[in-house]
Amino acid sequence: MLAPAAPRLRAAAAGLSLPAPVRARFVGLPIRRPALHASLRLRASAAAAPPAKEGAEEMGFQEMAAGTRRRDYMLGGKGGVGKTSCAASLAVRFANNGHPTLVVSTDPAHSLSDSFAQDLSGGALVQVEGPEAPLFALEINPEKAREEFRTATQKNGGTGVKDFMDGMGLGMLAEQLGELKLGELLDTPPPGLDEAIAISKVIQFLEAQEYSMFSRIVFDTAPTGHTLRLLSLPDFLDASIGKILKLRSKIASATSAIKSVFGQEVQQQDAANKLEQLRERMVKVRELFRDTESTEFIIVTIPTVMAISESARLHLSLKKESVPVKRLIVNQILPPSSSDCKFCAIKRKDQTRALDVIRNDPELMGLNIIQAPLVDMEIRGVPALKFLGDIVWK
Ligand SMILES: Nc1ncnc2c1ncn2[C@@H]1O[C@H](COP(=O)(O)OP(=O)(O)OP(=O)(O)O)[C@@H](O)[C@H]1O
């Protein structure tokens, strides 16, 4: 099922309308808005789009935008393929279509701020300036959270930690960690603590009232490995919290020889109950992420055999986790040109071969394939994201 790539791209670029002035705090270089019309030219005027197959329309943006019931879109794939650009452009497209939208990054190496050319950091909801309907962004920052956690430990001798962890939805984890020397622990965080913090934030917002206004949530996920860990929540938590508990009990027995055996047992039982509660909460989220009515995972890739192989493995893993996947974005496809240089001609041949690999890959061939062209400038700022979104999300 090949959806058409952007026809008349030059015309689209020329017709690009700039939204309201961008008033947000900027990071890095300012948006080069006046130069945008010229700089968003593609390298060719017409795209060699494969013909759309029957049924492709049903898989288009209209289907994604239909209805006001909340839907979650998670975009993931190999590092650097364009996950953030595609996620941000989808969020802008939803917002411009009237959906109050939230875009969330669970990638520890955030690039939402760079993509929107606005400072969206801080771990709280920040409104993105520009789109027609409300668009908010949330960069979950596990490192910062860990730093706050460490400060709280030092300042308040433990009670601040509990409050902070409660705020993160990790109150029971704080209790588990209560007797550990947290400063030391956080210098060498146990595997998965970052993900646990990201997950707890996700859970928190899914349940909180202030997030109920959003009818579309777009997740810019971390590269493949992290994403899979995020998705296999209960297993991951069993493993990582299990390790924390083991470590805790080791330290407890080393530092507190006078504890009664009975006291320890009661404590362990209490801890186990609380962990079970946490696990149940995670299971709820897992179910939500697997809800075919409300959730879709979109794989982003580029036309190279290496990226495609990883995408096929990702799709297989997602299928095993029962996460709904319907679309595959093949990003950064060279637009056609009648006067290719030698380098471009070789590159194009390479990309064509890679696209053939997708068509014949048993894991990927059933997906709706969206071809997104390589544009000749960095996609930064809402106008550029709107431009990309209008091409990709048809
Ligand atoms: N279709 C495209 N045309 C031109 N440049 C693109 C396109 N898609 C993405 N880029 C550029 O490629 C770079 C990487 O894109 P992006 O940050 O979206 O990738 P990512 O997969 O989110 O990366 P990471 O894994 O590091 O988070 C950026 O500079 C972005 O502007």
The ligand as an ORCA input file, in Angstrom:
! r2SCAN-3c Opt
* xyz 0 1
  N      12.751     14.798      5.383
  C      13.807     15.468      5.823
  N      14.482     16.301      5.000
  C      15.556     16.982      5.435
  N      16.040     16.894      6.685
  C      15.419     16.080      7.544
  C      14.267     15.338      7.170
  N      13.874     14.624      8.241
  C      14.716     14.909      9.244
  N      15.656     15.777      8.824
  C      16.764     16.324      9.602
  O      17.535     15.229     10.114
  C      18.011     15.525     11.410
  C      17.549     14.452     12.391
  O      16.138     14.525     12.446
  P      15.336     14.220     13.787
  O      15.921     14.945     14.946
  O      13.898     14.433     13.479
  O      15.661     12.676     13.917
  P      15.419     11.695     15.170
  O      15.172     10.352     14.599
  O      14.384     12.250     16.064
  O      16.831     11.775     15.862
  P      17.244     11.211     17.334
  O      17.198      9.730     17.256
  O      18.622     11.751     17.492
  O      16.246     11.795     18.289
  C      17.506     16.933     11.747
  O      18.494     17.847     11.449
  C      16.302     17.111     10.816
  O      16.075     18.460     10.479
*
